[in-house]
Amino acid sequence: MSSSSINNSPQFPNTESSMLGMVGGGQLGRMFVHEAQALGFKVMVLEPEVGSPAAHAADAHVQAAYDDAAGLQQLADACSSFTTEFENVPAASLAKLAETGFVAPSADCVSIAQDRIEEKAFFTRCAPQTGILPAPHAILRTADDLNHVSADLFPGILKTARMGYDGKGQVRVKSIEELRAAFANLNDVVCVLEKMLPLAYEVSVLVARGADGQAVVYPIAENVHRDGILFTTTVPSPHVSAEAALKTQNAALKLIADINYVGVLCIEFFVLQDGSVVVNEMAPRPHNSGHYTIDACVTSQFAQQVRAMARLPLGDVRQHSPCVMLNILGDIWFDGTTEQDKERQPAWDKVLALPSAHLHLYGKAEARRARKMGHITFIAPTLEQAQDEMRQACEILGIAV
C-alpha cells in the first residue's frame, strides 16, 4: 500500500468522511461499532448474513460475501479506512480495499494468522528477538508426511493449518495410528501436529500499534478453556510471575513491530510447569480474552482498534479494577442436554443483582449450544470479590465451576 496523504492523515469523527469500514458482522464487530459510534464515527459493515450482531448495530450494512467485488466496491466508495473482526476474511479482500484506503491490519499481517504454518514460521523467525519458540511441531501436507513424524511429538494435537478456531479442526492423538486416523478424518487437508506440553496455565497478551509506530500493551490476562472455547479470563493473572509477564509483553511488542502491524493484536502464550514460556498463536483483531477491557480499562480494545485505523493517538491501557470475564454460551438457554429440550430465559435479573456484574449480550437471534451469546465482566475492589461473584453467577445460570 502506498503512503499517500489520505492513508497517513488522521480520520476525524463527526465529519463527512467519518465512515469506517468493517469486514465481518459478528459480536467483535458489534462491540467495535459501539465504540466507534461513541467516538463520533459511523460504521459500514460488509457481511452476508442478515441481522448479524454487527450489521444490526452499524450505520450501514452491505449484504454481500466477503470476496464479492460489488460489495467491496460499495464499501470502498463509502469509507477510507477499513478493518476486520475475524482472521478468516479473505486476505485478497483486504488487499483490494488497500488500493483505495487504509487497512488495519494489513492483508499481509492477517494472512500470517490465517495459516498455522506461516504463523509458526513467523514465531520461529522472531525467536532470536523474543526468546520464545512455538511448541515442537511437524507440518503434514500429505499422508506420506506421516511416515516421517518423530515419536517425540506424541502425545500431540493435530490441527488443520487453516480455518480452525474455538477447538474446531483439532484432534488429540497419542500414537501414529491415531494420527493416521485423525488425518484421514480431516480429509487429508494440510495440518500441523503439535507436541502436547506440560501446561501450567495460558496467558494472552493484548497489544496495539498505531501507524506511527506507537505501541501499547495491556496487562497479562490468564485464560481457562473448556472444550477448546474460552471459559474465563482473569486479570490480573493469579499465577504469572513478574518475569514471565515482562517476557511475554516484550515479545508481543517485538512481534507486532516486526511485521509493521497496525491495530489490535492478541498473542496467546503457554506457561509450562517448569516456568518456561511457549508462544501458541495470534489473532489479528480484538480478542475474546480482551473483552474485560471494555469495563476494566481506561481504553477498551475496541476503542483502540478505532483509534489505530483512524490514525489517532492510542489510548491509555491502564486497568482500574481487578476483574474476571465469563463467557456465556448458548447452553444455558436449555434445560436438558440437547437443543430439542425446552428453551428457557436465563435469570439475568439475579445476575444483575450482583454488584460487580457487567452483562454484555451480543444480539444473536438464536441460542445454540457452544455458541458465544455474550459475556459478563465482574469488576470489584479485589480480585477475590470478583471471583466470588463470578462463581455466584455460574450457580444462578447453571454453569459448572
N, C-alpha and C positions, 0 to 999 in steps of 0.2 A: 504494500500500500504506500502510496506517495505521501510525503509530509507536506501536504497543501495547507494553506492558511485556514481552510474550513476544518480540516482534521485536527489542527493544533490549537485552534481557538476555543475558549470555553463556550459552552452552550448554556444560555441563561434561561431560568424559568419565567413563566408569565410573559412570554414574547411570542411573536408569530412563528418562530422556529423552535418552540419548546416541546415538540412531539418527539418522544423516544420510541424506538422500535424494539420489540421483544419477540424473539422466535421461540415459541413454546407457550402452552397455555395451562400448565399445571399449577400446583399450590405455591411453588417457589416463585413463579411468575406473578401470581396473585399478590404475594407479600411484597414483591418488587413494585408492583403497580401502586399499592397503598403508600409506600414510602416515597415513590416518585411524585405522586399527587400531593402528598404532604409538603413536598419541597416546591410545589408550584408547576410541575411538569405534567404533560399529558402523555399517555402511552397508547400506542397501537400494537396489537398482538396479532401475530401470524400463527394460526392454529386451526387444524382441520376439524376439530371436534366442536360441535355446537354446545354452548353452555358450559364450557370448561371453566375452572376456577379463575384463571387469569382473564380470559375473554369476558367473563361476566363482570369483572371489576374494571376492565380497561375502558378508555375513552372511545376506542375504535377497534373493531375486530375484522381482520381479513381471514375469511374462512377458506383456507387452501392448504394443500400439503406443504411441508417444509421445503420441498425442492420444486415447487410449482413456479414456473417462470413469471407468469402473470401476477401471482400473489407476491412474489419477491419484488417485482417492479412497483406494485402498488405501495408496498412498504417503503421502498427506496424513494418513491416520489413524495411521500409524506414526512419522512424522517431523515435526519442527517447523522444520527448516532444509533447504534444497534448493539444488542446483547442477546444472550440466550439463557434459558433457565435449566437446561439439561444438556449433558455432554453428547448425546447421540443425535443431535441435529446434524444434518449433512454438512461437513466442513466446506464442501463446494458452495453451499448456500451462503455461508458467512463470507467466503471469498468473493462471491458475486456482489454482496452488499458492500464490501470494502472498495469496490470500484467507484462508488459514489459517496461513501460516507465513512465514518469512524466506527470500527467494530472492536468491542472489548468484551471478552478476549478475542484474539485473532483466530482465524481458521487454523493456522499452523499450531497454535497452542492447544486448541481444542482437539485437533487430530491426534496429538500425543496421548491424551487421556482416553481417546476412543479405542485405542489398541493396547492391550496389556504388554505386547511385545515391545512396541515403541516406548511405552511408559517405563518398563524395566530397563531398557537400554538407556533412557534418559537418566534415570536414577543412578545407574551404574557409572555412566559417564561423569556425573557430577559428584560421585563419591569421594574423589580426592579433595574436593572443596568442602563437602558436608560431613565427611567422616561416617556416613551411614549408607549401608548397602541394602538392596532388597533381599528377600529370603532366597536361598538356593533354589534354582528352578531349571526346568527344561522346556524347550519350545517343541511342540508336536504339530507338525504341519501335515504329515501323512501317517498312515498306520505303520509304515516301515520305521518311522522315528521311534516307535515304542520299543523296538528291539535294542535301542541304544541307551535306554533310560537307566541311570545309575540306581542301584538298590538303596543308596543313601538318601534318596528322595522320598522313601516310604517311611511311615505313612505320609500321605500328601493330599493336596486338594487340586483336583483338575478343574480348570476354569476356562471357559471359552475366551478367546482373545478379544472378541468384540461383543458388545450388547449385553454384558452381564451387569446386574445391579441388584441390591437387596437380596442377595443369596441366589439369584437366578443364574442358571448356567454354571453351577458349581457342584461338584460331586467329591466327597471324601473317598479316598482309595487307600487300601492297606497293602496291596500287592500288585504285581504286574498283571495278574489275572483280572483283578478288579479294575485296573486301569484300562485293559483292553475292552472290557465290557462297557465301562463308562464312556470311553472314547467312541465306541460304536453307537451307544445310545444318544450321544450328542451329534450323531450323523456325520462323524469324521470331520467336523469343522476344525479349523486351526485352534489349538488350545495351548495353555501353559500349565505345566504341572509344578506346583509349589510345595516345597517341603514344609510339613507342619512342625512348628517350633514350640518350645515350652513357654507359652504366653502367660505373662503375669497380668497384663491389662493392656487396653488400647487407648491411645490418645489421638486427638486430632488438633491440628494447628491451622487456624484460620488466618490468612494473610491477605492483605490488599495492597495493590500498587497502582499508582497513577501514571498517566502518560509522561509526566515529567520525571519519573523515576522515584518519586517519594513512595516509601513503603511503610506499612504499619502491621503489627502482628498482635492478635488478640491473646488473652490468657489461655493457657492449656485447658482443653476440655477432655474429660475422661468418659469413655463410652462403654456401654454394656449392650450387647446384641442378643436377640433371641431369634432363632431360625433365620439367621442372616439379615434380619431387619433391626435397625437401631431401636433399642428399648428405652434407655435413659442416657442423658448426658449430664454430668455433674461438673460444675465449675465454682470454685477452684477444684482441681483434681485432688481427691483424697490421698492418692498414693504417689504421684510423680515427685521425684526428687528435684531439688533446685538445679542439679547438674543436668538431669535428663530434660527438664523444661528448657533450659538455656540452649542445650544442644539441638533439640528439635526446632525451636523457634529460629535459631540462627540458620539451620539447614533450610527451613521454609523460605527465609529471606534470600538465601543464595540461589535456591531453585527458581524462585519467581523472577529474580533478576536475570538469571542465565538465559531465559527464553524471551526476555523483554515483554513479560506478561503484563497486561493492563486489566484490572478488575479484581474480583474476589476469587481466591483460590483456597481450597481446603486440601490439606495433605494428612493422610492417616499414617500413624506410626504404631508399631508393636513394641512394647517394652517387655523384654523377656525376663524369666525368673532370675537370671544372673545379673540383671540390671542393664544389659546391653540393649541397643535400640535397632530396629529394622524398619525401613520405610515400606509401606504396604501399597498405597495407591493415592491418586489425587483426583479431585473433582474440579473442573474449570468453571466454577459458578458458586453462588451461595449454597450452603450445605445444611442438611438436616441437623447436624450437631452444632450448627451455629445459630439455630432459632432462638436460643436463650438470649442472644444479643439484642433482640427486639425490646425486651423488658429489663435486662440487667446491665446494659452497657450504654454509654453516652451516645454512641453511634452504632446502629444496627448494621449487620452485614448487608442488608438490602439497601439501606441508605448509602452505604459505602460503594455498592455497585453503581448506584445512580451517580454519585459524585465522580467515580472513575470514568464512566463512559461519557459524562458531560464535561470532562477535563476541569473539574472543580477541585479545590483542595480536599484531601481526605480528612475524615473526622477523627475525633478522639476515641480510642478503643478502650478506655478505662472502664472497668467493671465496678459498679457502685454497690452491688449486693450479691452475696452468695446465692446460688440457685441450683435447682435440678429441673431438667426438662424431661417430660414424659411424653412419649409418642402415643397417640390414640389411633388404634386400628379399628377396622370395621367389625371385628369380632364382638365387641361389646354391645352391638346393636341386636345380638341374637341370644335367645335364652339357652338353646341347646348347642350341639356340636356341628350342625350343618346350617347352611343358609336357608334351608327349607323350614327351619324352626321359626317360631313366632318372633317377629321383629319387635323390638322394644325401643323406647326412647331413653337413653342414659339419663341418670339423675343429676343433670347439670346444676340444679338448684342446690343440691347438697355439696357438690364440688365447689361451687362458687361461694358457699358459706365459709370455706376455708380461707383465712385471712391472706395467705400468700399466693393463692391460685390465680393465674392469668390464663384464661381459656382462649384458644385460637382454633376455630373450626374453618375448614377450607372451602365450604360451599359446594361440596360434591353431592350430586343428586341421589346417588345410590351407595349404600353401605355394602361392602363386600369384605369377607374375611381376608386378613393380611393387607388390606388396602389402607393407606395412610389417609385418615379422615381429619386429623387435627393434632394439636399438641397442647399440653398445659405446662407452663413455666411456673415453678414455685420459688418465690423470692422472699427472703427472710433476713432478719438481722444476723442470724447464724446459719451455717450450713446444716447443722443438726436439726434445726427447726424446719428448714426447707425439706430435708429428707423425711422427717416425721410426717409432714403434711402430704408429701408425695405418697407415702405408704397409706395414709388415711384415704386419699383419693382412689388409690388402687382398690382398697376394700369396698368403697362405695360403688365403683364401676365393675367390680367382679374380676379384676386383673390380679393374677397371682404375682406375689412379690418374691 
